[in-house]
Amino acid sequence: MYLKDGNSSKGSEGDGQITAILDQKNYVEELNRHLNATVNNLQAKVDALEKSNTKLTEELAVANNRIITLQEEMERVKEESSYLLESNRKGPKQDRTAEGQALSEARKHLKEETQLRLDVEKELELQISMRQEMELAMKMLEKDVCEKQDALVSLRQQLDDLRALKHELAFKLQSSDLGVKQKSELNSRLEEKTNQMAATIKQLEQSEKDLVKQAKTLNSAANKLIPKHH
C-alpha cells in the first residue's frame, strides 16, 4: 500500500512537470514563429529601403546633371552679358538691366539646384546609414532566433529523456525488492533532468523580452523610413 501511494504521488508529480514543460515548449515555439515572421517582415522593408536608395541615387544623378547644365547656362549668360555690356556701354539702360536680371535668375536657379543636391545627398547618406544599422540588427536578431531554435531542440530532447526516466522510475518502484539506494539514485536522476530543463527554460525566458523589444525597435525604424519615398 505504501509503495502504491508513493508511486501515485511520484506519477502525479512527474505528470505535472511534463505538462508544465510542454506548455512552456509550445509557448516558446509560438514566440519563435512570431520572431521568424518579424524577421521576414523586416527583410521586406529593407528591400523596399534598398529600392528607395536606388531612387535617391538616380535623383542625385539628375540633380548633378541639372547643376552642370545651369553652370554652363550661367557661364553663357556671363559671356553674353560681358559682351553686351562692352558693346553697349553707352546703350539704353533697360538693356543692361535685362541682362543683369537674366544673370541674377541664373544664379538663383543654380543656388536652388545646389541646395536640392545637398538635400538629396544628406537624405541618401541617412538612409544608407539606417539601412546598414537595420541589417546589422537583423543579423543579431536572426542569430538570437537560431539560438532559441537550438534551445528548443535541447528542450525537446530533455523532455523525451524525462518521459523515459519517469516510465523507468514508475516501473522500478513497483518492485518491492528495489533497494533504497537505487530508488534514491533514480530520484536524483529525475531531479537532475528536471533542473536541466528548468535551466533551459530560464535561458529562453531571459532572452525573450530582449528579442521582442529588438524586433519592435527595428520595425519602428523601418516604418519611419519607408513611407518617406512611397
C-alpha angles and dihedrals in degrees: 000000000000092000091048093052091046091049091051091050093050091047093051091047092049092047090051091051093049092048091051091048092048090051090051092047092051091049093050091047090053090049090049091053089050092051091049090052089049091052091051091048092050091048089055090051092049088053089051089049089052089055089048090052090051090053091049090050090053091048090051091052090050091049091051091051091049091050091051090050092049092048089053090047092050091050089051091050090048092052092047091046092051091048094047094044090051096045095040099038088133095032129110115310093228091064092056091046092053092052091049090051092050091051091047091050091050091051090049092052091047091052092049093049092047090052090048091053091049091050092050092047091050092049091047092051090049093050093047091050092048092047091052091049091048093049091050092048090047091054089052090048092049090050091052091049090052090050089052090051090052090050090051091053089051090047092052091050092049090049091053090048091050092051091050092047091048091053091047091049093048091050096048094044088062089067113086089200092067109115125235090244092055092048089050091050091051091049090049091052090049091050091048092053091047091051091049091054092046089053091050092049091048090052090053093047093050093057096040099082093044092051094049092046092048092049092050092049092051092046091050092049091050092049091052093053105039101057092057093076103031 
